[in-house]
Amino acid sequence: MNTADQYLKAIYLAQRLEDGPAATGTLADMLDVSPASVNEMIGKLESRGLVDHEKYAGATLTDDGIVRAEDTLQTYCIIERFLHNVLEVEDFRGEARALESVIDDTVAERLDTIIDRRGECPDCFDAEADCCEFLEVEQRAD
C-alpha cells in the first residue's frame, strides 16, 4: 500500500461519512496533512483516472478508484484484525495505521489466512466509528 492508496481509502471513508464528495478539509483532518497536500494528491489521482474532483465540491472516487480503495481498506482491516486477535496488541489501531503503508499485498494475503475475516469486509467498516463493527463486538466480549 502506498500514499495514493491511503488517500483513496480516506476519500472512500469521507464519502461514506459525508454522503457525497469528500471535502478537502475533511481529508486533511483524516490524513493529518495540509489542505495543499490533499489538493496536490487529488490532482495526481485525478490524472490516473481514480478520482473526479470539482473545485469547492470535493473529490469523488471513480469506479476504478472505488475498487482500489476497497482493496486498501480490506488490507487495513486484515492488519487491524491480525494485531488485535492474533498478537493481542493493545493499540492495534495505531499500529495498523503505522503498518498499512508498508504491508504489501503478499503479506496481507498471508495474514488473511491466519485471521477469521468476515465475508462482509470491507463493508463492515464503520466510517463514523473508524473501525470494523465486528471487531468492536469481539473487543467488548474480551
Summary of the structure (lengths in Angstrom):
residues: 142
radius of gyration: 15.1
end to end distance: 30.6
largest distance: 46.4
contacts: 423
relative contact order: 0.14
helix: 61%
strand: 9%
